[in-house]
Amino acid sequence: FLLPRIIYRREPKYRQIYSLEFLSDGIGFETDNIRSKLEWTLYTRAIITPEHCLLYYGTNSFTTIPLRIFTAKNDLDVFMCLVTEKLGDRVE
C-alpha cells in the first residue's frame, strides 16, 4: 500500500474537503469546483484498509473514502455491503 500513500502526498486534490453521497447507481461527489456522479461501473476494484476504502478506476487512479467518515457502525456496514454488491470479487 505504499503507492497510494505516495500518490496521496503528492496530489493536493486528495487533501481537499469534499462531500460524498453513496447511492445504488453511483457515488455523488462534490468539491468547491466539481459536482459529479461517478457510476459504479467506473470502478475496477476496491482495496479496503483499516483506514480507507480505495476505489480504483485505473492502474494508479482511485477515489479515497476515509472510513472515519462513517461515525455510526451501521453506516459503515451499509457502505461495505454496497461496495461488495457493486464490485463483488474485485474487493480486496
matplotlib code that plots the C-alpha trace (Angstrom):
import matplotlib.pyplot as plt

x = [0.0, 3.0, 1.9, -1.4, 0.4, 3.0, 0.2, -1.8, 1.1, 2.0, -1.5, -3.2, -6.7, -6.7, -6.5, -9.4, -12.6, -15.3, -18.7, -19.9, -23.3, -23.3, -26.2, -27.1, -26.4, -23.2, -21.3, -22.2, -19.0, -18.8, -16.0, -15.8, -15.0, -16.7, -20.1, -20.4, -21.8, -19.5, -21.1, -20.1, -19.2, -16.2, -14.5, -12.4, -11.6, -11.6, -8.9, -10.1, -7.6, -8.2, -8.4, -9.6, -11.5, -9.6, -11.9, -9.7, -10.7, -7.3, -3.9, -2.9, -6.1, -8.5, -11.2, -10.2, -13.0, -11.7, -13.6, -13.6, -16.5, -18.8, -19.5, -22.2, -21.3, -24.5, -23.4, -20.0, -21.8, -24.2, -21.3, -19.3, -22.4, -22.8, -19.2, -19.4, -22.6, -21.3, -17.7, -18.2, -15.0, -13.0, -12.9, -9.6]
y = [0.0, 2.3, 3.6, 5.1, 6.9, 8.4, 9.5, 10.9, 13.0, 14.3, 15.2, 18.2, 17.1, 14.2, 16.6, 18.8, 18.8, 17.0, 15.5, 12.1, 10.5, 6.7, 5.6, 2.3, 3.8, 5.7, 8.0, 11.7, 13.7, 17.4, 19.9, 23.6, 23.2, 19.9, 18.3, 14.9, 11.5, 8.6, 5.3, 2.1, 0.7, 3.2, 1.2, -1.8, -2.9, -1.9, -2.3, -2.0, -1.0, -0.3, 3.5, 3.7, 2.2, 2.8, 2.5, 2.1, 3.3, 2.8, 1.4, 4.4, 6.3, 5.9, 7.5, 7.5, 7.0, 7.6, 5.1, 7.6, 9.4, 6.6, 7.6, 5.1, 1.4, 0.8, 3.4, 1.6, -1.8, -0.4, 1.2, -2.1, -4.1, -1.6, -1.9, -5.7, -5.7, -3.5, -4.8, -8.4, -10.5, -7.4, -6.3, -7.0]
z = [0.0, -0.5, -3.9, -2.7, 0.2, -2.3, -4.7, -1.8, -0.5, -4.0, -5.2, -3.5, -4.8, -2.3, 0.6, -0.5, 1.5, -0.4, 0.2, -1.0, -1.3, -1.7, -3.9, -5.6, -9.0, -8.2, -5.9, -5.7, -5.5, -4.7, -4.0, -4.3, -8.0, -9.0, -8.8, -10.4, -10.1, -10.6, -11.7, -10.0, -13.4, -13.5, -10.7, -11.5, -7.9, -4.3, -1.6, 2.0, 4.6, 8.3, 7.5, 3.9, 1.0, -2.2, -5.2, -8.3, -11.8, -13.4, -12.6, -10.3, -10.2, -7.3, -5.1, -1.5, 1.0, 4.6, 6.8, 9.7, 7.9, 9.0, 12.6, 13.1, 12.8, 10.7, 8.2, 7.7, 7.3, 4.7, 2.7, 2.8, 1.6, -1.2, -2.3, -2.2, -4.1, -6.8, -7.1, -6.0, -6.0, -7.0, -3.3, -1.5]

ax = plt.figure().add_subplot(projection="3d")
ax.plot(x, y, z, "-o")
ax.set_aspect("equal")
plt.show()
